[in-house]
Structures are given as structure tokens and as C-alpha cells.
Amino acid sequence: MKALLLNLLMACCTLCVQGQSQQAQLKSLLDRNAPCKFEGKTISLADTNLYATSRNVSYSYAYSFPKYFTEIWPKEEVVSEVRKKTDAYIDTVTYISPDKQATFKIFAGQVVPFPLGRKRALRATDIQVVEKAVDDYIKTIKSGKDKELRRVKIMSLCKGIKGYNYSIQVKGYRGNTQYLYKIIVAELPATGELIFSHFLYRYDTSVKDKYEALGITLANAFGVDE
């Protein structure tokens, strides 16, 4: 009998230690804060006659845009067809410069299951699953398999972390086209799941002096809607 009680006590102590270890690991992951941003010349977006901000509550992102760019939304039948294919182009908004030498688009991508909208508590393993999804996406970019960048020549790549929110930032070029690509991973308000939201800015090398600073500024402004 004494042996049985001793075994039970040891088992309880082991579970207690494991629980404390898991909580410490979770706290360590949540406390991480390693931001990254595009380096280079930026401009001010303070002039409300030229620039505006917008929020997408459904996908939990916010961004700025030049009012002098043309805003284009896909036709509803295109959106409906995309939804059937569960493609990463749901609710894409595109902006095009007056001279058509620069363009950027924002679209929602893959969703990662996450327990924030469920009854059980958050675990370290949940965050590790998200981090693997982010790392897998970075591998896709580096291998030239991303459908937007394809085999772009990567000049810089940065992975940002804040708790369970992530960002991926890529600067590169292919031919005469320059790319600024930013992906944020943030919580969906309705479900608590995490979603990849994409910002892709492109401009021709010949107009770099005209559009690069604007692109860097807009890319850095694209982020989680708080």
C-alpha cells in the first residue's frame, strides 16, 4: 500500500514538473519580440490629400495606399470561383499607379488552425505548428516555388516574430521587375485561427527612384489590425 501511494506521489510530482516546464516554454515563446522591416529610404504618408489608410476587419490587417493609384477589386463571379478552389486570392485588392509602372496587391492566404477560438488553453506545441508553417513558406520562397515571386533573385529576407504573430519580408528582382513582398500571420477575429495575409509591391527598375521609397513605406505600414 505504501509503495502504491509513493508511486502515485511520484507520478503527481512528475506531472507537476512537466506542467511547469510546459508553461515556462509557452511563456518564452509568447515573450519573443524580433521585428523586421524593409530598409531603405521612406516617405511620409501624413498628407491626407495624397494618402489614406484602410482596415480589413475580416482578415485582421491594415494598410495605407496612395489616393492617386487606381483601386481594383475582382468581379464577384471571379471571387466566387476562387472561393470554390480555396485559392489564396480571396478578396484581392489591387492598386495601380497612373503610369502603370508600379502596382501592389493585398490578398488573404492559407489558414492555420489555432486554439484561441476553442475551449482548451494555448500550448507551446500550437505555436510550434504555426512556426513550422511559416518556415515551410520561407522554404517555398527560397526554392522558387512561390506562385507570386517564382524564381526571383532574393536580395534580402527577414522573418519577424512577436509571440504567435509572424511576418516574412522579401526584397528581390526578376528581370527588370523589383519586388517587395510582405506576409503577416495574424489572428482571425471570428475563429481565433491564424491567417497568412499578403502584400506584394512591384515596380520597374527604370522607375526605381520614383517608386521604391513609396513601396518600402507602404510595405512597412502593412500590418496586423490592432
ZAMI-535173 format. One record per residue: residue in three letters; x, y, z of N, C-alpha, C in turn. Coordinates in Angstrom, 3 decimals. Layout:
N
 code     n.xx     n.yy     n.zz    ca.xx    ca.yy    ca.zz     c.xx     c.yy     c.zz
  ALA        X        Y        Z        X        Y        Z        X        Y        Z
...
This chain:
226
 code     n.xx     n.yy     n.zz    ca.xx    ca.yy    ca.zz     c.xx     c.yy     c.zz
  MET    0.834   -1.204    0.000    0.000    0.000    0.000    0.873    1.260    0.000
  LYS    1.922    1.229    0.880    2.822    2.357    0.938    3.520    2.571   -0.402
  ALA    3.882    1.470   -1.049    4.552    1.555   -2.347    3.644    2.200   -3.385
  LEU    2.352    1.832   -3.349    1.381    2.388   -4.289    1.234    3.891   -4.077
  LEU    1.121    4.302   -2.816    0.994    5.729   -2.518    2.243    6.493   -2.943
  LEU    3.400    5.863   -2.741    4.653    6.503   -3.139    4.717    6.690   -4.647
  ASN    4.276    5.650   -5.384    4.260    5.737   -6.846    3.315    6.834   -7.323
  LEU    2.143    6.918   -6.668    1.180    7.958   -7.041    1.745    9.349   -6.779
  LEU    2.411    9.483   -5.646    3.011   10.767   -5.295    4.093   11.157   -6.291
  MET    4.907   10.189   -6.676    5.969   10.459   -7.650    5.386   10.830   -9.009
  ALA    4.302   10.154   -9.380    3.652   10.462  -10.654    3.101   11.875  -10.654
  CYS    2.483   12.262   -9.525    1.922   13.612   -9.409    3.024   14.664   -9.476
  CYS    4.136   14.387   -8.829    5.270   15.312   -8.849    5.822   15.462  -10.259
  THR    5.895   14.329  -10.975    6.390   14.361  -12.357    5.490   15.204  -13.240
  LEU    4.164   15.003  -13.104    3.207   15.782  -13.896    3.300   17.260  -13.567
  CYS    3.491   17.546  -12.288    3.608   18.943  -11.855    4.826   19.602  -12.486
  VAL    5.951   18.898  -12.466    7.186   19.424  -13.052    7.031   19.607  -14.556
  GLN    6.398   18.623  -15.210    6.175   18.723  -16.656    5.292   19.916  -16.990
  GLY    4.247   20.107  -16.175    3.338   21.229  -16.397    4.046   22.561  -16.247
  GLN    4.891   22.681  -15.235    5.642   23.915  -15.029    6.608   24.162  -16.180
  SER    7.228   23.092  -16.659    8.159   23.202  -17.779    7.446   23.659  -19.049
  GLN    6.259   23.097  -19.300    5.485   23.474  -20.480    5.024   24.924  -20.408
  GLN    4.620   25.369  -19.205    4.202   26.752  -19.027    5.368   27.707  -19.242
  ALA    6.543   27.316  -18.766    7.732   28.141  -18.956    8.089   28.244  -20.438
  GLN    7.949   27.120  -21.152    8.227   27.121  -22.588    7.236   27.995  -23.332
  LEU    5.958   27.902  -22.952    4.927   28.719  -23.583    5.203   30.205  -23.359
  LYS    5.532   30.563  -22.121    5.821   31.960  -21.799    7.012   32.472  -22.598
  SER    8.026   31.627  -22.745    9.210   32.010  -23.509    8.852   32.304  -24.962
  LEU    7.971   31.485  -25.529    7.554   31.690  -26.916    6.712   32.957  -27.059
  LEU    5.821   33.186  -26.113    4.944   34.365  -26.173    5.707   35.661  -25.941
  ASP    6.809   35.588  -25.215    7.588   36.789  -24.901    8.510   37.216  -26.041
  ARG    8.632   36.404  -27.073    9.536   36.741  -28.173    9.079   38.017  -28.893
  ASN   10.026   38.857  -29.243    9.714   40.073  -29.997   10.921   40.441  -30.849
  ALA   10.909   39.962  -32.084   12.017   40.202  -33.012   11.454   40.767  -34.305
  PRO   11.151   42.065  -34.329   10.542   42.665  -35.523   11.532   42.788  -36.670
  CYS   11.037   42.887  -37.875   11.885   43.203  -39.012   11.113   44.125  -39.947
  LYS   11.829   44.942  -40.672   11.200   45.857  -41.611   12.119   46.052  -42.805
  PHE   11.544   46.564  -43.891   12.344   46.835  -45.075   13.235   48.051  -44.818
  GLU   14.493   47.910  -45.178   15.438   49.008  -45.026   15.456   49.843  -46.303
  GLY   15.786   51.112  -46.136   15.873   51.997  -47.291   15.150   53.299  -47.058
  LYS   15.184   54.142  -48.046   14.546   55.453  -47.960   13.027   55.297  -47.886
  THR   12.395   56.088  -47.033   10.939   56.079  -46.901   10.399   57.491  -47.096
  ILE    9.096   57.595  -47.176    8.445   58.889  -47.332    7.389   59.045  -46.250
  SER    6.865   60.241  -46.109    5.796   60.495  -45.146    4.440   60.237  -45.792
  LEU    3.561   59.597  -45.039    2.194   59.351  -45.507    1.203   60.266  -44.794
  ALA    1.711   61.348  -44.215    0.874   62.218  -43.388   -0.109   63.070  -44.181
  ASP    0.206   63.323  -45.455   -0.668   64.172  -46.277   -1.938   63.408  -46.636
  THR   -3.044   63.747  -45.988   -4.307   63.028  -46.211   -4.925   63.332  -47.570
  ASN   -4.404   64.332  -48.268   -4.875   64.579  -49.628   -4.297   63.557  -50.605
  LEU   -3.166   62.961  -50.219   -2.486   62.015  -51.105   -2.600   60.564  -50.650
  TYR   -2.703   60.364  -49.316   -2.670   59.002  -48.790   -3.823   58.753  -47.825
  ALA   -4.198   57.493  -47.751   -5.275   57.096  -46.838   -4.918   55.745  -46.226
  THR   -5.610   55.396  -45.178   -5.431   54.087  -44.547   -6.722   53.293  -44.651
  SER   -6.586   51.990  -44.615   -7.752   51.112  -44.704   -7.553   49.923  -43.783
  ARG   -8.654   49.379  -43.299   -8.615   48.210  -42.424   -9.475   47.111  -43.036
  ASN   -9.000   45.896  -42.918   -9.807   44.741  -43.285  -10.042   43.944  -42.008
  VAL  -11.205   44.166  -41.401  -11.516   43.538  -40.119  -11.633   42.025  -40.264
  SER  -12.139   41.561  -41.407  -12.339   40.125  -41.617  -11.033   39.354  -41.545
  TYR   -9.957   39.943  -42.124   -8.677   39.253  -42.173   -7.649   39.860  -41.235
  SER   -8.064   40.846  -40.451   -7.234   41.419  -39.387   -5.939   42.053  -39.895
  TYR   -6.006   42.833  -40.980   -4.839   43.592  -41.412   -5.237   45.041  -41.716
  ALA   -4.243   45.911  -41.689   -4.439   47.321  -42.007   -3.323   47.757  -42.952
  TYR   -3.605   48.742  -43.792   -2.599   49.195  -44.752   -2.867   50.637  -45.169
  SER   -1.875   51.244  -45.800   -2.000   52.579  -46.366   -1.905   52.481  -47.879
  PHE   -2.467   53.462  -48.560   -2.413   53.456  -50.023   -2.454   54.887  -50.560
  PRO   -1.835   55.103  -51.739   -1.894   56.427  -52.369   -3.267   56.617  -53.031
  LYS   -3.884   57.748  -52.802   -5.195   58.013  -53.387   -5.120   58.176  -54.897
  TYR   -3.940   58.483  -55.401   -3.797   58.696  -56.840   -3.557   57.385  -57.593
  PHE   -3.423   56.268  -56.888   -3.390   54.956  -57.527   -4.831   54.517  -57.804
  THR   -5.025   53.753  -58.863   -6.340   53.201  -59.177   -6.576   51.941  -58.356
  GLU   -7.714   51.872  -57.693   -8.061   50.709  -56.869   -8.947   49.760  -57.663
  ILE   -8.601   48.477  -57.669   -9.345   47.482  -58.449   -9.694   46.292  -57.574
  TRP  -10.963   45.934  -57.566  -11.424   44.716  -56.894  -11.873   43.726  -57.967
  PRO  -11.684   42.422  -57.750  -12.136   41.432  -58.739  -13.645   41.398  -58.822
  LYS  -14.131   41.022  -59.981  -15.572   40.891  -60.140  -16.095   39.770  -59.247
  GLU  -17.328   39.893  -58.812  -17.876   38.945  -57.849  -17.841   37.512  -58.363
  GLU  -18.047   37.325  -59.669  -18.030   35.952  -60.178  -16.626   35.350  -60.095
  VAL  -15.598   36.196  -60.207  -14.229   35.725  -60.079  -13.952   35.336  -58.630
  VAL  -14.394   36.177  -57.695  -14.219   35.887  -56.275  -14.905   34.586  -55.905
  SER  -16.116   34.378  -56.401  -16.864   33.160  -56.099  -16.148   31.927  -56.613
  GLU  -15.592   32.018  -57.821  -14.878   30.887  -58.400  -13.606   30.587  -57.616
  VAL  -12.931   31.637  -57.186  -11.718   31.459  -56.394  -12.036   30.765  -55.081
  ARG  -13.134   31.153  -54.445  -13.511   30.544  -53.175  -13.755   29.035  -53.336
  LYS  -14.297   28.642  -54.475  -14.536   27.222  -54.718  -13.226   26.444  -54.736
  LYS  -12.173   27.099  -55.218  -10.876   26.436  -55.334  -10.023   26.604  -54.078
  THR  -10.564   27.306  -53.085   -9.816   27.627  -51.849   -8.435   28.171  -52.192
  ASP   -8.368   29.044  -53.174   -7.121   29.647  -53.608   -6.758   30.828  -52.706
  ALA   -5.517   31.297  -52.821   -5.047   32.392  -51.971   -5.350   33.765  -52.549
  TYR   -6.386   33.875  -53.345   -6.703   35.165  -53.948   -8.108   35.628  -53.572
  ILE   -8.579   35.217  -52.437   -9.883   35.644  -51.965   -9.815   37.111  -51.589
  ASP  -10.756   37.878  -52.101  -10.869   39.298  -51.757   -9.583   40.069  -52.018
  THR   -9.003   39.870  -53.188   -7.783   40.590  -53.561   -8.117   42.021  -53.947
  VAL   -7.354   42.972  -53.401   -7.468   44.365  -53.842   -6.144   44.750  -54.482
  THR   -6.217   45.423  -55.631   -5.033   45.803  -56.399   -5.016   47.312  -56.590
  TYR   -3.817   47.891  -56.519   -3.637   49.321  -56.755   -2.607   49.504  -57.860
  ILE   -2.910   50.372  -58.822   -2.037   50.591  -59.969   -1.723   52.080  -60.096
  SER   -0.445   52.396  -60.292   -0.027   53.791  -60.430   -0.557   54.380  -61.730
  PRO   -0.658   55.711  -61.824   -1.174   56.346  -63.049   -0.402   55.977  -64.309
  ASP    0.923   55.809  -64.178    1.727   55.448  -65.352    1.882   53.936  -65.527
  LYS    1.215   53.186  -64.635    1.218   51.719  -64.691    2.615   51.109  -64.534
  GLN    3.533   51.848  -63.949    4.877   51.351  -63.726    5.058   50.729  -62.344
  ALA    4.066   50.926  -61.488    4.117   50.350  -60.141    2.731   49.834  -59.775
  THR    2.706   48.731  -59.055    1.431   48.150  -58.635    1.626   47.374  -57.341
  PHE    0.592   47.300  -56.550    0.652   46.411  -55.394   -0.725   45.815  -55.153
  LYS   -0.726   44.631  -54.564   -1.983   43.966  -54.254   -1.901   43.332  -52.884
  ILE   -3.047   43.174  -52.280   -3.169   42.594  -50.950   -4.198   41.482  -51.023
  PHE   -3.859   40.334  -50.470   -4.790   39.214  -50.547   -4.598   38.279  -49.365
  ALA   -5.650   37.546  -49.051   -5.618   36.585  -47.949   -5.142   35.234  -48.448
  GLY   -4.402   34.531  -47.594   -3.863   33.233  -47.979   -4.287   32.109  -47.059
  GLN   -3.359   31.204  -46.768   -3.695   29.993  -46.039   -4.060   30.273  -44.581
  VAL   -4.871   29.403  -44.025   -5.290   29.496  -42.629   -4.658   28.353  -41.843
  VAL   -4.128   28.685  -40.663   -3.510   27.684  -39.795   -4.406   27.482  -38.576
  PRO   -4.841   26.250  -38.292   -5.670   26.005  -37.097   -4.953   26.477  -35.830
  PHE   -5.713   27.105  -34.957   -5.138   27.638  -33.724   -6.217   27.604  -32.649
  PRO   -5.864   27.335  -31.403   -6.885   27.082  -30.378   -7.491   28.312  -29.712
  LEU   -7.170   29.511  -30.171   -7.676   30.694  -29.467   -9.199   30.768  -29.475
  GLY   -9.809   30.217  -30.524  -11.262   30.238  -30.577  -11.909   29.013  -29.953
  ARG  -11.094   28.115  -29.377  -11.606   26.882  -28.771  -11.576   26.992  -27.254
  LYS  -12.054   25.947  -26.597  -12.154   25.978  -25.141  -10.836   25.663  -24.456
  ARG   -9.988   24.850  -25.085   -8.765   24.452  -24.397   -7.731   25.577  -24.430
  ALA   -6.784   25.515  -23.520   -5.776   26.551  -23.381   -4.707   26.443  -24.467
  LEU   -4.057   27.547  -24.710   -2.964   27.589  -25.671   -1.766   26.800  -25.148
  ARG   -1.117   26.059  -26.053    0.061   25.267  -25.692    1.254   25.676  -26.540
  ALA    2.422   25.365  -26.038    3.644   25.666  -26.787    3.637   24.954  -28.137
  THR    3.103   23.748  -28.177    3.075   22.990  -29.430    2.214   23.671  -30.491
  ASP    1.185   24.431  -30.070    0.352   25.169  -31.024    1.179   26.223  -31.757
  ILE    2.006   26.933  -30.990    2.858   27.959  -31.592    3.912   27.320  -32.492
  GLN    4.406   26.178  -32.097    5.410   25.481  -32.897    4.834   25.029  -34.241
  VAL    3.559   24.674  -34.255    2.898   24.300  -35.515    2.841   25.500  -36.457
  VAL    2.505   26.668  -35.899    2.450   27.883  -36.709    3.838   28.234  -37.239
  GLU    4.826   28.137  -36.370    6.196   28.466  -36.791    6.663   27.539  -37.914
  LYS    6.286   26.278  -37.851    6.643   25.356  -38.926    5.989   25.770  -40.241
  ALA    4.729   26.217  -40.160    4.033   26.677  -41.370    4.741   27.887  -41.970
  VAL    5.202   28.786  -41.112    5.937   29.964  -41.580    7.266   29.548  -42.197
  ASP    7.995   28.668  -41.531    9.284   28.207  -42.047    9.119   27.448  -43.365
  ASP    8.041   26.683  -43.479    7.769   25.967  -44.730    7.500   26.949  -45.865
  TYR    6.820   28.052  -45.546    6.539   29.055  -46.579    7.834   29.739  -47.024
  ILE    8.721   29.990  -46.080   10.013   30.578  -46.423   10.795   29.642  -47.339
  LYS   10.720   28.338  -47.072   11.378   27.359  -47.938   10.785   27.397  -49.351
  THR    9.467   27.578  -49.425    8.804   27.676  -50.729    9.324   28.873  -51.512
  ILE    9.486   30.000  -50.819   10.006   31.211  -51.465   11.442   30.985  -51.940
  LYS   12.274   30.446  -51.065   13.689   30.248  -51.403   13.883   29.259  -52.543
  SER   12.974   28.297  -52.651   13.103   27.286  -53.704   12.517   27.741  -55.035
  GLY   11.952   28.958  -55.064   11.385   29.485  -56.300   10.007   28.939  -56.632
  LYS    9.326   28.357  -55.640    8.024   27.742  -55.895    6.848   28.626  -55.488
  ASP    7.129   29.798  -54.932    6.031   30.712  -54.615    5.425   31.217  -55.918
  LYS    4.107   31.161  -56.034    3.438   31.474  -57.301    3.548   32.948  -57.670
  GLU    3.815   33.816  -56.700    3.955   35.238  -56.989    5.387   35.596  -57.376
  LEU    6.328   35.170  -56.568    7.724   35.536  -56.806    8.400   34.629  -57.823
  ARG    7.988   33.368  -57.825    8.639   32.355  -58.664   10.160   32.389  -58.410
  ARG   10.964   32.346  -59.442   12.415   32.276  -59.234   13.033   33.677  -59.184
  VAL   12.557   34.446  -58.242   13.078   35.792  -58.061   14.471   35.721  -57.425
  LYS   15.310   36.665  -57.765   16.632   36.778  -57.139   16.438   37.499  -55.808
  ILE   16.637   36.787  -54.699   16.382   37.353  -53.373   17.559   38.214  -52.931
  MET   17.268   39.474  -52.612   18.277   40.405  -52.121   18.303   40.414  -50.586
  SER   17.132   40.278  -49.986   17.054   40.209  -48.527   15.793   39.455  -48.137
  LEU   15.867   38.738  -47.003   14.720   38.011  -46.484   14.768   38.087  -44.956
  CYS   13.649   38.441  -44.358   13.606   38.613  -42.910   12.348   37.940  -42.354
  LYS   12.516   37.278  -41.227   11.397   36.652  -40.527   11.193   37.369  -39.199
  GLY   10.034   37.981  -39.026    9.724   38.695  -37.797    8.834   37.863  -36.886
  ILE    9.013   38.023  -35.577    8.252   37.244  -34.595    7.798   38.159  -33.463
  LYS    6.533   38.034  -33.110    6.017   38.678  -31.902    4.993   37.743  -31.281
  GLY    5.435   36.965  -30.302    4.548   35.966  -29.712    4.198   34.907  -30.733
  TYR    2.901   34.789  -31.058    2.480   33.834  -32.082    2.147   34.524  -33.406
  ASN    2.460   35.824  -33.511    2.317   36.533  -34.784    3.662   36.554  -35.504
  TYR    3.616   36.369  -36.813    4.832   36.294  -37.606    4.738   37.205  -38.826
  SER    5.895   37.509  -39.390    5.937   38.198  -40.677    7.108   37.662  -41.486
  ILE    6.945   37.704  -42.800    8.009   37.340  -43.732    8.172   38.518  -44.683
  GLN    9.402   38.979  -44.874    9.647   40.110  -45.757   10.748   39.762  -46.750
  VAL   10.434   39.948  -48.011   11.374   39.592  -49.077   11.538   40.774  -50.031
  LYS   12.793   41.077  -50.331   13.106   42.067  -51.362   13.918   41.365  -52.433
  GLY   13.503   41.521  -53.685   14.214   40.841  -54.754   13.857   41.389  -56.120
  TYR   14.354   40.732  -57.140   14.059   41.176  -58.502   14.069   39.980  -59.446
  ARG   13.371   40.142  -60.538   13.387   39.154  -61.617   13.312   39.932  -62.918
  GLY   14.362   39.850  -63.710   14.418   40.658  -64.919   14.461   42.133  -64.543
  ASN   13.576   42.925  -65.134   13.514   44.359  -64.855   12.474   44.704  -63.801
  THR   11.928   43.700  -63.138   10.894   43.944  -62.137   11.445   43.773  -60.737
  GLN   11.221   44.772  -59.897   11.620   44.743  -58.494   10.423   44.320  -57.639
  TYR   10.683   43.560  -56.581    9.614   43.027  -55.733    9.844   43.372  -54.262
  LEU    8.777   43.783  -53.604    8.732   43.901  -52.151    7.545   43.058  -51.706
  TYR    7.826   42.005  -50.968    6.786   41.036  -50.606    6.754   40.896  -49.089
  LYS    5.588   41.145  -48.509    5.440   41.029  -47.061    4.238   40.157  -46.741
  ILE    4.446   39.220  -45.848    3.379   38.320  -45.407    3.275   38.427  -43.894
  ILE    2.074   38.644  -43.401    1.869   38.661  -41.952    0.963   37.498  -41.568
  VAL    1.196   36.960  -40.393    0.388   35.864  -39.869   -0.268   36.368  -38.592
  ALA   -1.595   36.506  -38.632   -2.305   37.115  -37.513   -3.620   36.390  -37.266
  GLU   -4.210   36.694  -36.135   -5.425   36.016  -35.686   -6.662   36.464  -36.460
  LEU   -7.470   35.492  -36.892   -8.774   35.795  -37.480   -9.751   36.135  -36.355
  PRO  -10.384   37.296  -36.399  -11.256   37.701  -35.293  -12.395   36.726  -35.013
  ALA  -12.959   36.152  -36.049  -14.156   35.331  -35.877  -13.865   33.963  -35.260
  THR  -12.727   33.369  -35.610  -12.463   31.981  -35.212  -11.266   31.809  -34.282
  GLY  -10.373   32.773  -34.254   -9.149   32.612  -33.468   -8.062   31.874  -34.215
  GLU   -8.359   31.393  -35.436   -7.328   30.764  -36.253   -6.369   31.838  -36.765
  LEU   -5.230   31.417  -37.292   -4.258   32.357  -37.827   -4.271   32.305  -39.349
  ILE   -4.135   33.473  -39.971   -4.193   33.550  -41.428   -2.970   34.266  -41.980
  PHE   -2.495   33.790  -43.119   -1.419   34.450  -43.854   -2.055   35.528  -44.736
  SER   -1.683   36.780  -44.533   -2.150   37.874  -45.394   -0.949   38.444  -46.137
  HIS   -1.133   38.729  -47.423   -0.017   39.040  -48.307   -0.084   40.469  -48.852
  PHE    1.081   41.100  -48.944    1.246   42.404  -49.586    2.363   42.249  -50.613
  LEU    2.063   42.509  -51.877    3.065   42.361  -52.933    3.143   43.646  -53.746
  TYR    4.311   44.272  -53.724    4.546   45.528  -54.435    5.567   45.276  -55.540
  ARG    5.244   45.749  -56.747    6.133   45.562  -57.885    6.328   46.878  -58.623
  TYR    7.531   47.093  -59.116    7.785   48.280  -59.928    8.927   47.984  -60.888
  ASP    8.971   48.731  -61.969   10.008   48.543  -62.972   11.302   49.196  -62.502
  THR   12.408   48.537  -62.796   13.714   49.048  -62.375   13.965   50.460  -62.890
  SER   13.438   50.778  -64.062   13.683   52.095  -64.668   13.065   53.236  -63.862
  VAL   12.093   52.916  -62.991   11.442   53.969  -62.192   11.721   53.751  -60.701
  LYS   12.848   53.156  -60.393   13.211   52.877  -59.003   13.230   54.139  -58.148
  ASP   13.811   55.213  -58.664   13.890   56.457  -57.899   12.507   57.019  -57.586
  LYS   11.547   56.723  -58.425   10.199   57.264  -58.259    9.349   56.424  -57.325
  TYR    9.536   55.095  -57.346    8.585   54.222  -56.651    9.148   53.353  -55.527
  GLU   10.466   53.242  -55.405   10.984   52.345  -54.373   10.676   52.851  -52.958
  ALA   10.929   54.123  -52.684   10.676   54.665  -51.340    9.207   54.535  -50.958
  LEU    8.325   54.765  -51.925    6.894   54.600  -51.677    6.589   53.150  -51.320
  GLY    7.166   52.223  -52.077    6.914   50.803  -51.829    7.399   50.358  -50.465
  ILE    8.606   50.795  -50.085    9.138   50.431  -48.765    8.241   50.976  -47.660
  THR    7.784   52.204  -47.833    6.903   52.827  -46.836    5.591   52.079  -46.707
  LEU    4.979   51.746  -47.836    3.698   51.035  -47.810    3.855   49.621  -47.251
  ALA    4.955   48.962  -47.608    5.187   47.606  -47.110    5.354   47.607  -45.594
  ASN    6.102   48.569  -45.086    6.301   48.660  -43.637    5.012   49.037  -42.918
  ALA    4.123   49.759  -43.605    2.859   50.166  -42.986    1.843   49.025  -42.940
  PHE    2.011   48.048  -43.817    1.099   46.904  -43.861    1.334   46.035  -42.627
  GLY    0.289   45.803  -41.847    0.487   45.027  -40.636   -0.813   44.568  -40.002
  VAL   -0.694   44.031  -38.819   -1.853   43.498  -38.087   -2.761   44.649  -37.665
  ASP   -4.053   44.483  -37.872   -5.028   45.473  -37.447   -5.217   45.362  -35.932
  GLU   -4.805   46.388  -35.225   -4.860   46.348  -33.770   -5.876   47.349  -33.208
